[in-house]
């Protein structure tokens, strides 16, 4: 909403910002280590203590003031996106509509912002900073890991069908009639079983091809079988890749385990991980990955190597966070599951959605955009 071309500009902006921050962090670290040996630095205030050791108290005050100011900016940057997430979830029916109310004067989700701020302040008042940092780290790493796994799934085994809201009835109507769906006089949709739709259309196409060109049907069937085998192989390979990463990271973090057993598990997991990456690199990616969702914009490079490295690093960091952090996070995850089971599941906007082939999804959204324009 704040950029002209978000699919192109946002990845570029994020990459440039992260690169600049990374360079600045490395330069500051090089300066501090040049002033004081790393083993003599104060872990709580490394920069200010480095200048204090040289008697530069004026620099200590400036650095402390800047650190406090940056902390406020970082906290605001972390808290402000959460009301927008709640607003999007409420619009999808996963949370009560209270969180999606927009204030008429400020045009922001004011109620959701107040609730989020009060809740975050309460947690910060009663919990230790290290505990909060661990929980935030778990949430961030889980999100990054989920995205990396999703990239592999979308590239190799994207869904054959995607949900379309019933509000897009005008655009979906021709597709429904083509697939055998019935729209009554009152506008009610009689849902068609996707499996029966695919089977009936497949048999219809087979009969037409058999009548016109009796030799083509064998080639089409063989291609479908090869595609089905490819998707099955890719699915199992992605699962084995995740299992291999879990074995490697768990064995590497298990200090209590005997060394021989750790090395054995690391070797087994490493072989499984390496074989999975090689198989994924040799398998052809799905042709429908470009039609899944909205095409265009940024695409993850170096697949499957970059997602596999992301999953490996994030999983190792997740396992190394400790049991206490995982227990606290498990409580929050249980609360989220309960909210979904008792509210979100029955109020979701996808509850009455229509599932259409993914190849038609872009056409439906495009026709709806033209209709609204």
Residue pairs with C-beta under 8 A, 6 or more apart in sequence:
3 9
3 10
3 13
6 297
7 294
7 296
7 297
7 298
8 297
8 298
10 298
11 297
11 298
28 47
32 41
32 46
32 47
32 50
35 50
35 51
35 53
35 54
36 49
36 50
36 53
40 53
41 49
41 50
42 49
45 64
47 63
47 67
48 59
48 60
48 63
48 64
48 67
51 59
51 60
51 63
52 60
78 136
79 116
79 117
79 120
80 113
82 116
82 120
83 99
83 108
83 109
83 112
83 113
83 115
83 116
84 109
86 95
86 99
86 100
86 109
86 112
86 116
87 99
87 100
87 102
87 109
87 112
89 95
89 99
89 344
90 96
90 97
90 98
90 99
90 100
90 112
91 100
91 349
92 348
92 349
92 350
93 344
93 347
93 348
93 349
93 350
93 351
94 339
94 340
94 343
94 344
94 347
94 348
95 339
95 343
95 344
96 343
98 111
98 112
99 109
99 111
99 112
99 115
100 109
100 112
101 109
101 110
101 111
101 112
102 108
102 109
102 110
103 109
103 110
103 111
123 132
124 132
131 324
131 325
131 328
134 321
134 322
134 324
134 325
134 328
135 325
135 328
135 329
135 332
137 317
137 321
137 325
138 318
138 321
138 325
138 326
138 329
139 329
141 314
141 317
141 318
142 318
144 310
144 314
145 310
145 311
145 314
145 315
145 318
147 310
148 307
148 308
148 310
148 311
148 314
149 238
149 242
149 307
149 311
151 300
151 303
151 307
152 238
152 241
152 280
152 303
152 304
152 307
152 308
153 238
154 289
154 292
155 285
155 286
155 289
155 300
155 303
155 304
156 231
156 234
156 235
156 237
156 238
156 280
156 283
156 285
156 286
157 231
157 234
157 235
157 238
157 286
158 286
158 288
158 289
158 292
158 358
159 292
159 358
160 198
160 288
160 357
160 358
161 194
161 355
161 356
161 357
161 358
162 292
162 293
162 355
162 356
162 358
162 361
163 350
163 353
163 354
163 355
164 172
164 353
164 354
164 355
164 356
164 361
164 364
165 349
165 350
165 353
165 354
166 189
166 352
166 353
166 354
168 364
168 365
168 368
169 183
169 187
169 189
170 367
170 368
170 371
171 363
171 364
171 365
171 367
171 368
171 371
172 354
172 356
172 364
173 183
175 181
175 356
175 360
175 364
176 182
176 183
176 189
176 192
176 354
177 183
179 192
179 197
179 201
180 192
180 197
180 200
181 189
181 190
181 191
181 192
181 354
182 189
182 190
183 189
183 190
184 190
189 352
189 354
191 354
194 355
205 220
206 217
206 220
206 221
209 216
209 217
209 220
210 217
230 283
230 284
231 286
233 279
233 283
234 280
234 283
234 286
237 276
237 279
237 280
237 283
238 276
238 280
240 272
240 275
240 276
241 272
241 273
241 276
241 277
241 280
241 304
241 308
241 311
242 311
243 269
243 272
244 269
244 270
244 271
244 272
244 273
244 276
245 269
245 273
245 308
245 311
245 312
245 315
246 269
246 315
247 265
247 266
247 268
247 269
247 272
248 265
248 266
248 269
248 270
248 273
248 312
249 312
249 315
249 316
249 319
250 265
250 319
251 257
251 261
251 262
251 263
251 265
251 266
251 269
252 262
252 266
252 316
253 316
253 319
253 320
254 262
257 265
273 308
273 312
276 308
277 304
277 305
277 308
280 304
280 308
281 304
281 305
285 303
288 358
288 359
291 358
291 359
291 361
291 362
292 358
292 361
293 361
294 362
294 365
295 362
300 306
300 307
345 351
356 364
